[in-house]
Amino acid sequence: MSPADDAGNASNQEELGAGILEKITQLLASYLEQAKAGALPVLPHAAPDAMLERWDLPVPALGKGMEEACALLKRTLAQSNHLHHPRYIGHQVSAPLPLAAACDFISALLNNGSAVYEMGQVETVMEAHLVRWIAGLAGFEAELAGGLFTSGGSLGNLTALLAARQVIGKRKGLGDLWRDGYAPGGPRPAVLVSAQAHYCVSRAAQIMGFGEQGVVAVSTDAALRLDPAALPAAYEAARLAGREPIAVVASACSTATGSYDPLERIADFCAARDLWLHVDGAHGFGAALVPQYAPLLEGIGRADSLVWDLHKMLRMPALCTAVVFRDKTHSYATFAQDASYLFEGSAEQEWYNLGQRTIECTKVMMALKVFVCLQVYGTRYFADYIAGRYALAHRFYEVLRTSADFEAPVAPQANIVCFRHVPAEVPAAALDALQSSIRQKLIGSGKFYISQTRLPGGVHLRVTVINPFTQDSDLQALLTEIRGLTADGAQSGSAAARLRH
Ligand SMILES: Cc1ncc(COP(=O)(O)O)c(C=O)c1O
């Protein structure tokens, strides 16, 4: 059989199709225009089972050809959540810069895994320069600091806390936990964290074998920030329960309300008790770029580690997360493994072999898009974007605060606003159900995409002003829509009951 007869040897023509890349570029350009103009439903909502059915396509033995690619991609675009729609104000996922998405296309095609340097040399050095830049933003000493990129904030927090466990565990007499595991009957480590922290922090602690008791809740103040005055009691309670606290995890900012924990005072506490300070800046670290908001991060230079999701407030496609250590030697403490097929058993700290310090072996290329977009747009562009989104959220809060039929319990520090619709005719006991039904109606209508969360005062609607195209008028329209939904319900008796359907 000649190579030409071998169906496994696809020709260049077959692989590229007839102009398929140009067609996809055109498709994306017109999609983006429509999404940005709000000409599509934000989310063409369908129930999970109906969606499963819709996409139940038998896998054919003989492919349908390149035309099918366009048909499937068009279908995908039409049925997806449109993050560039001005009324996408839901979760903390960016509306990516088209240039960043284009870089991801190139990254995907290059597929330079970068577990070791020779697998992705450009990516490796770009990543190193970006880590240096982020360390500088945090105020870490350039020569001392170091870190890596990883696949998301959840993995980033786990990676940092693994280092904390190893470094502080040794200092607190828990031994070499990476090598030996936990001593039978010996004390287990614990982390101190507010209940407002993202769930991935307690998940990380439990993955590390701390158990539920190893996640010690620290109370919050009225603005749902970790209360540093509550740290000593939480610490003592943990020790009395036979736990050895090793770290405090501070949120900068928290997921539900975008509240920044007071880092300086938390750092004081950590210094006094020899604890690791990890800052989960997945959402809020971008404030470091904005002179007006950088004070929210005061004290971050004293953190031992930080995490930043650039797929949240830096307009990068997911996933793209930096984990940065004030002392880079700590990042090598996380894993100590021989893997002769990769690392040749080296005990050296090789900054350029990233897989030594990441949970991933093969890793998607994350640095290219950030590196290119920073060169093209400059930091000022991103600072203006972040400042603009924070300011819009603050204006929205003012509207809510001064409206009798809405309440917003926490003045936003970032771009996340939680609120409740509280029309006079709805009894207090029905308010939680009202918020949930409002959200379901909004999503079902395709007009807005917002999220919800439970705060101490009950169920709240939650808006993240992350989309660069959202304006005051969109948020005003959201309130008008919500009032309309409740009024419709009221006409037929019970607003909450009607909205539930
Ligand atoms: C503060 C915070 N930390 C961590 C995460 C988890 O990040 P990821 O979804 O990238 O795993 C989130 C996600 O919203 C977050 O808000």
Ligand as a Chemical Component Dictionary entry (heavy atoms), coordinates in Angstrom:
data_LIG
# 
_chem_comp.id                   LIG 
_chem_comp.type                 NON-POLYMER 
_chem_comp.pdbx_formal_charge   0 
_chem_comp.three_letter_code    LIG 
# 
loop_
_chem_comp_atom.comp_id 
_chem_comp_atom.atom_id 
_chem_comp_atom.alt_atom_id 
_chem_comp_atom.type_symbol 
_chem_comp_atom.charge 
_chem_comp_atom.model_Cartn_x 
_chem_comp_atom.model_Cartn_y 
_chem_comp_atom.model_Cartn_z 
_chem_comp_atom.pdbx_ordinal 
LIG C1 C1 C 0 -12.234 33.711 44.694 1  
LIG C2 C2 C 0 -12.245 32.497 43.801 2  
LIG N1 N1 N 0 -11.327 31.544 43.967 3  
LIG C3 C3 C 0 -11.277 30.455 43.190 4  
LIG C4 C4 C 0 -12.193 30.266 42.181 5  
LIG C5 C5 C 0 -12.124 29.017 41.339 6  
LIG O1 O1 O 0 -11.503 29.316 40.150 7  
LIG P1 P1 P 0 -11.595 28.361 38.866 8  
LIG O2 O2 O 0 -13.026 28.366 38.446 9  
LIG O3 O3 O 0 -10.674 29.002 37.897 10 
LIG O4 O4 O 0 -11.138 26.997 39.293 11 
LIG C6 C6 C 0 -13.171 31.235 41.951 12 
LIG C7 C7 C 0 -14.168 31.054 40.878 13 
LIG O5 O5 O 0 -15.091 31.797 40.705 14 
LIG C8 C8 C 0 -13.198 32.382 42.776 15 
LIG O6 O6 O 0 -14.110 33.338 42.631 16 
# 
loop_
_chem_comp_bond.comp_id 
_chem_comp_bond.atom_id_1 
_chem_comp_bond.atom_id_2 
_chem_comp_bond.value_order 
_chem_comp_bond.pdbx_ordinal 
LIG C1 C2 SING 1  
LIG C2 N1 SING 2  
LIG C2 C8 DOUB 3  
LIG N1 C3 DOUB 4  
LIG C3 C4 SING 5  
LIG C4 C5 SING 6  
LIG C4 C6 DOUB 7  
LIG C5 O1 SING 8  
LIG O1 P1 SING 9  
LIG P1 O2 DOUB 10 
LIG P1 O3 SING 11 
LIG P1 O4 SING 12 
LIG C6 C7 SING 13 
LIG C6 C8 SING 14 
LIG C7 O5 DOUB 15 
LIG C8 O6 SING 16 
# 
